[in-house]
Amino acid sequence: MSKIRVSLALSIATIASGFLLAACENPTPPPSAGGDTTAPTTTTTNSPAATSTTSNTKGLKLGSLLPTTGDLASIGQQMVGSVPLLVETVNACGGVNGEKVSLIEVDDQTDPKAGAAGMTKLATLDKVAGVVGSFASSVSTAAVSVAVPNKVMLISPGSTSPVFTDKAKKGDFKGFWARTAPPDTYQALALAQLAKKKGFKRVSTVVINNDYGVGFEKAFVDTFEKLGGTVVNKDKPVRYDPKAQTFDTEASAAFAGKPDAVLGVLYAETGSLFLKAAYQQGVTKGVQILLTDGVKSASFPDQVGKGSNGKYILSGAIGTVPGSSGPGLENFNKLWSEKKGGSPGEYAPQAWDAAALLVLAAQAAKENTGVGIAGKLREVSAGKGTPVSDVCEGLKLLKEGKQINYQGASGDVDVDANGDVIGTYDVWTVRDDGKIQVIDQVSPK
């Protein structure tokens, strides 16, 4: 899938013409994933990003805005299958409000401009009621600015910046924003507690210079200091350009001052270059590497590579990632194995839950609109109804006029007034063979 950089100023007419042209260039669509034959699928590659949509025009229309290319592609590709799998499951048990659900998928390219253009297309041309996305906080920031005025419900499976909580408290989102992954105020607390538990007293930070990196950095510094720790470079934070390709200066600065550990809040593509640069300078020796969810993928240790001794550079690194331990996780894993084979990757349960909340809220509202979904989201996720972890069971009860409390695959997903959920975190490490292993779980307190 090629990367197509799209300006925010791109006109809707241009997007529409590209979309229609590409549709004409693909007259024989492939069947959808998972063997679903309820509706044909059309694929296009000439819009802001690769897009597919079912033929249903009467029922609930949903979109996904996730990164299958760009800096977060290694994680985006692990979660992107969740949304069509949810739609197939829902359509197989009768759909929503008496009609089948249709889905339009957009690759946001881990780029705010492409994400804004994709969201504009979903909101104004495709007329979707809800969107699962985005993953990068910077892309969600761009997308939500389009979603809110168009009254489209946006639920992110992974944009964890604390900035969204602050904006929600101010009323900026008018209820059209939520997420199924907890904000980094919680992850930063969990990681600070982990650092203290490991005996690290002096820690340095290096972060990607966007909402995710800077928000996490602030939360970690505040928490670690309250726990008695010292952030060595607090007054001279190291923040790298998301489009940077060389990191020699950032590497030497982040490891200066002889810290016990260096916390890297990174994305995989650029983060691997930073860590290689640090290793090549010899500054990583004797320093613990701390990482976060932004790089937790099976391929990341290979991206960073091996040293001259043949050992993985990341061997012994530890990190945190939002865990998945909801009542519906076992059934989700079983369904994924049956339909796709293997096990779902990082944030796949959160993406499933985001899509599930959209369809359940639409059914509860008895209307296929963003306004209807936004009005019923908290009721189906954190209300006093019957607890359900099966989305089809939830839809059945709602159709009977009963209330539900959806308990997801990723967790309880009790969405609060700011669109946030509280979760637990897996602690992971990189083994000597380059494999990632979860070794503990921590709950922020």
C-alpha positions in Angstrom: 0.0 0.0 0.0 1.6 3.2 -1.1 1.9 6.3 1.1 -0.1 9.2 -0.3 0.5 12.4 1.4 -2.7 14.4 1.3 -3.0 18.1 2.2 -5.6 19.3 4.6 -6.6 21.7 2.0 -7.5 19.0 -0.5 -11.0 19.7 -1.7 -13.9 17.3 -1.2 -14.5 17.3 -4.9 -11.0 16.0 -5.6 -11.3 13.3 -3.0 -14.7 12.2 -4.4 -13.4 12.1 -8.0 -10.4 10.0 -7.0 -12.6 7.7 -5.0 -15.0 7.1 -7.9 -12.2 6.7 -10.4 -10.5 4.1 -8.3 -13.8 2.3 -7.9 -14.2 2.1 -11.6 -10.7 0.6 -11.9 -11.6 -2.3 -9.6 -14.8 -3.8 -11.2 -14.4 -7.3 -9.7 -14.0 -7.0 -5.9 -12.6 -9.7 -3.8 -14.7 -11.4 -1.1 -14.5 -9.9 2.4 -12.3 -11.4 5.1 -13.7 -14.2 7.2 -15.9 -15.7 4.4 -18.7 -13.2 4.9 -21.0 -13.3 1.8 -23.7 -10.9 3.1 -22.5 -8.0 0.9 -19.8 -7.4 -1.7 -16.8 -5.3 -1.1 -15.2 -2.6 -3.2 -11.6 -1.6 -2.8 -10.1 1.7 -3.9 -6.6 3.0 -3.7 -6.9 6.5 -5.2 -8.6 8.2 -2.2 -6.7 9.7 0.8 -5.9 6.1 1.7 -6.9 2.6 0.7 -10.6 2.2 1.4 -13.2 -0.6 1.2 -17.0 -0.5 1.7 -19.9 -2.8 1.6 -22.8 -2.2 -0.8 -25.4 -1.6 2.0 -26.7 2.0 1.9 -29.7 1.7 4.2 -28.3 0.5 7.5 -25.7 1.7 9.9 -22.5 3.0 8.2 -19.3 2.8 10.1 -15.7 3.7 9.2 -12.3 2.8 10.4 -9.3 5.1 10.4 -6.2 3.1 11.3 -2.5 3.0 10.3 -1.6 0.2 7.9 1.4 2.3 6.6 3.7 4.8 8.2 5.5 5.0 11.6 2.8 2.9 13.4 2.2 0.3 10.7 3.6 -2.6 12.7 0.9 -2.1 15.3 -1.8 -0.9 13.0 -1.6 -4.0 10.9 -2.2 -6.1 14.1 -5.5 -4.4 14.9 -7.0 -3.5 11.6 -8.7 -6.9 11.2 -10.8 -6.4 14.3 -13.3 -4.0 12.8 -14.4 -6.0 9.7 -14.5 -9.1 11.9 -16.9 -7.3 14.3 -19.1 -6.2 11.4 -19.2 -9.7 9.9 -20.2 -11.1 13.3 -23.0 -8.5 13.8 -24.4 -9.0 10.3 -24.5 -12.7 10.8 -26.8 -12.2 13.8 -29.2 -9.8 12.2 -27.4 -6.5 12.0 -28.4 -3.3 13.7 -31.9 -1.7 13.6 -33.1 -4.3 11.2 -30.4 -3.7 8.6 -26.9 -4.9 7.9 -23.9 -2.8 8.9 -21.6 -1.5 6.2 -17.9 -0.5 6.7 -15.5 1.9 5.0 -11.8 1.3 5.9 -9.2 4.1 5.6 -5.5 3.9 6.1 -4.5 7.1 7.9 -0.8 6.5 7.1 0.2 7.6 10.7 -0.1 11.1 9.3 -2.3 13.9 10.6 -2.9 15.4 7.2 -3.9 12.0 5.6 -6.0 11.3 8.7 -7.9 14.6 8.4 -8.5 14.0 4.7 -9.7 10.5 5.4 -12.0 11.6 8.2 -13.4 14.3 5.9 -14.2 11.7 3.3 -15.8 9.4 5.8 -17.9 12.2 7.4 -19.0 14.2 4.3 -19.0 11.7 1.4 -19.6 8.3 3.0 -21.9 9.8 5.7 -20.8 7.4 8.4 -22.3 7.6 11.8 -19.3 6.3 13.7 -15.6 5.7 13.2 -13.1 3.4 14.9 -9.9 5.5 15.0 -7.4 6.7 15.0 -4.4 5.1 16.8 -1.8 7.8 16.8 -2.9 10.7 19.1 -1.7 13.3 16.6 -3.9 11.7 13.9 -6.9 11.5 16.3 -6.4 15.2 17.1 -6.8 16.0 13.4 -9.6 13.6 12.9 -11.8 14.7 15.9 -11.7 18.3 14.7 -13.6 17.0 11.6 -15.8 14.4 13.4 -17.3 16.8 16.0 -18.7 19.4 13.6 -20.1 16.6 11.4 -21.6 14.8 14.4 -19.7 11.6 13.8 -18.9 9.5 16.9 -15.2 8.8 17.0 -13.9 6.0 19.3 -10.1 5.4 19.3 -8.7 2.0 20.2 -5.3 3.5 21.2 -4.9 7.3 21.2 -3.7 7.6 24.8 -2.6 11.2 25.1 -3.9 13.0 28.3 -4.7 16.0 26.1 -8.0 14.4 25.1 -9.1 14.2 28.7 -8.3 17.9 29.1 -10.2 18.9 26.0 -13.2 16.7 26.9 -13.4 18.4 30.3 -13.7 21.7 28.5 -16.5 20.5 26.3 -14.5 20.6 23.1 -15.8 17.3 21.8 -19.5 17.6 22.6 -19.7 13.9 23.4 -18.4 12.7 20.0 -15.1 11.3 21.4 -14.2 8.2 23.4 -11.5 5.6 23.6 -11.2 2.0 24.7 -7.5 2.3 25.8 -6.8 4.3 29.0 -5.1 7.6 28.8 -1.3 7.8 29.4 -1.8 9.5 32.8 -2.5 5.9 34.0 0.2 4.3 31.9 2.8 6.9 33.1 1.8 6.2 36.7 2.2 2.4 36.1 5.6 2.9 34.4 6.8 5.3 37.2 5.8 2.7 39.8 7.6 0.0 37.8 10.8 2.2 37.6 10.7 2.7 41.4 10.1 -1.0 42.0 13.2 -1.8 39.9 15.2 0.6 42.0 15.8 3.3 39.4 16.4 6.6 41.1 17.7 8.7 38.1 15.8 8.4 34.8 16.2 10.4 31.6 13.5 10.7 28.9 13.3 10.9 25.1 10.0 11.2 23.3 8.5 11.7 19.9 7.4 15.4 19.6 3.7 15.0 19.3 0.6 14.8 21.6 1.4 11.2 22.6 5.1 11.7 23.4 4.9 15.1 25.1 1.7 14.2 27.1 3.3 10.9 28.3 6.5 12.7 29.2 4.7 15.3 31.4 2.7 12.7 33.2 5.7 10.5 33.8 7.9 13.3 35.1 5.2 14.5 37.5 4.5 11.0 38.8 8.1 9.8 39.1 9.1 12.9 41.0 6.2 12.4 43.4 7.6 8.9 44.0 10.9 10.3 45.0 12.7 9.9 41.7 14.8 12.4 39.7 14.3 13.0 36.0 17.8 13.9 34.8 16.9 16.0 31.8 13.7 17.5 33.1 14.9 21.1 32.2 16.2 20.0 28.8 13.8 17.4 27.5 14.7 15.4 24.4 11.9 15.5 21.9 12.5 14.3 18.3 10.8 15.3 15.1 8.3 12.6 14.0 9.8 12.9 10.5 13.5 12.7 11.6 15.8 10.1 10.0 19.0 10.7 12.0 19.2 10.7 15.8 22.9 11.1 16.9 22.3 14.3 18.7 19.1 13.1 20.5 20.8 9.8 21.5 23.8 11.5 23.1 21.5 14.0 24.9 19.1 11.4 26.2 21.8 9.2 27.7 23.9 12.1 29.2 24.2 12.6 32.9 24.6 8.9 33.7 20.9 7.9 34.3 20.0 4.5 35.7 17.4 4.2 32.9 16.2 6.0 29.8 12.5 6.1 29.1 11.7 6.1 25.4 8.2 7.1 24.3 8.6 6.3 20.7 7.0 5.0 17.5 8.5 1.9 15.9 10.0 3.2 12.7 11.7 6.3 14.1 12.2 4.7 17.5 14.3 1.9 16.0 16.6 4.4 14.4 17.0 6.3 17.7 17.9 3.1 19.6 20.4 2.0 16.9 22.1 5.4 17.0 22.4 5.2 20.8 23.8 1.7 20.6 26.4 2.7 18.0 27.5 5.6 20.2 28.1 3.1 23.0 25.9 5.1 25.5 23.4 2.3 26.2 25.9 0.1 28.1 24.8 -0.3 31.7 21.6 1.7 31.2 18.1 0.1 31.4 15.9 0.9 28.4 12.2 1.6 29.4 9.6 1.5 26.6 5.9 2.0 26.1 3.0 0.7 24.0 4.1 2.7 20.9 6.7 0.1 20.0 5.3 -3.1 21.5 5.2 -5.4 18.4 6.8 -8.7 17.7 8.8 -7.1 14.8 10.3 -4.3 16.8 13.4 -6.0 18.3 14.3 -7.0 14.7 13.8 -3.5 13.5 16.3 -2.3 16.1 18.6 -5.2 15.2 21.6 -6.9 16.7 24.9 -5.7 18.0 28.4 -6.7 16.9 28.3 -9.5 19.4 25.2 -11.0 17.7 22.9 -10.2 20.6 19.7 -8.2 20.2 20.3 -4.6 21.0 16.9 -4.5 22.9 17.7 -7.6 24.9 16.6 -6.9 28.5 14.5 -3.8 27.7 11.2 -3.6 29.6 8.1 -1.7 28.9 4.3 -1.4 29.5 1.3 -1.7 27.3 -2.5 -1.5 28.0 -3.5 -5.1 28.9 -6.5 -7.0 27.7 -8.3 -9.0 30.3 -12.0 -8.4 29.7 -14.8 -10.9 30.1 -15.1 -11.2 26.4 -11.4 -11.8 25.6 -11.6 -15.6 25.5 -14.4 -15.6 22.9 -12.7 -12.9 20.9 -9.4 -14.9 20.8 -11.4 -18.0 19.7 -13.2 -16.2 17.0 -10.0 -14.6 15.7 -8.3 -18.0 15.6 -11.3 -19.5 13.7 -11.6 -16.7 11.1 -8.0 -15.5 10.7 -5.7 -18.0 12.3 -3.2 -17.4 15.1 -3.7 -14.9 17.8 -4.8 -11.2 17.7 -2.0 -8.7 18.1 -1.7 -5.5 20.2 -4.8 -3.3 20.4 -6.9 -5.8 18.4 -9.2 -6.3 21.5 -9.5 -2.5 21.9 -10.4 -2.0 18.3 -13.0 -4.8 18.5 -14.5 -3.1 21.6 -14.6 0.3 19.9 -16.6 -1.1 17.0 -18.8 -3.1 19.4 -19.7 0.0 21.3 -20.7 1.8 18.1 -23.1 -0.8 17.0 -24.6 -1.4 20.5 -25.1 2.3 21.0 -26.8 2.7 17.6 -29.2 -0.2 18.5 -29.9 1.3 21.9 -30.7 4.7 20.2 -32.8 2.9 17.6 -31.2 5.2 15.0 -28.1 5.0 12.8 -26.7 8.4 13.5 -23.7 9.8 15.3 -26.0 11.8 17.5 -27.9 8.7 18.5 -24.6 6.7 19.2 -23.1 9.6 21.3 -26.3 9.8 23.3 -26.3 6.1 24.3 -22.6 5.3 24.5 -22.2 5.6 28.2 -25.5 3.8 28.9 -24.4 0.6 27.0 -20.8 0.7 28.3 -21.2 1.8 31.9 -24.9 1.7 32.7 -26.8 -0.5 35.1 -28.1 -2.9 32.5 -27.5 -6.6 32.1 -23.7 -7.4 31.8 -22.9 -8.9 28.4 -19.7 -9.8 26.7 -21.2 -11.2 23.5 -22.1 -8.4 21.1 -24.9 -10.5 19.5 -26.4 -11.2 22.9 -26.2 -7.5 23.6 -28.0 -6.6 20.4 -30.7 -9.2 21.1 -31.4 -7.7 24.6 -31.5 -4.1 23.2 -33.9 -5.1 20.5 -36.2 -6.5 23.2 -36.1 -3.1 24.9 -33.7 -4.1 27.7 -30.6 -2.3 28.9 -27.1 -3.7 28.9 -23.6 -3.1 30.3 -21.1 -4.3 27.7 -18.1 -6.0 29.1 -15.5 -6.1 26.4 -12.5 -8.1 25.2 -10.0 -5.5 26.4 -11.7 -4.8 29.7 -14.9 -3.5 31.2 -14.7 -0.4 28.9 -16.8 1.7 31.3 -16.6 4.9 29.4 -16.8 8.0 31.7 -18.0 11.5 31.0 -14.6 12.4 29.3 -14.7 9.4 27.0 -12.0 7.6 29.1 -11.7 4.1 30.5 -9.4 2.7 33.2 -7.4 -0.4 32.5 -4.5 -2.5 33.7 -1.1 -2.7 32.0 1.1 -5.7 30.9 4.8 -5.4 31.7 6.8 -6.9 28.9 10.5 -7.6 28.2 12.7 -8.5 25.2 14.3 -11.9 25.7 17.8 -12.7 24.4 16.2 -14.5 21.4 14.4 -11.3 20.4 11.0 -12.5 21.4 8.7 -10.3 23.5 7.4 -11.8 26.7 4.8 -10.5 29.1 6.2 -10.9 32.6 3.9 -9.0 34.9 0.8 -6.9 35.2 0.4 -3.6 37.0 -2.6 -1.6 37.9 -2.1 2.2 38.4 -3.1 3.3 41.9 
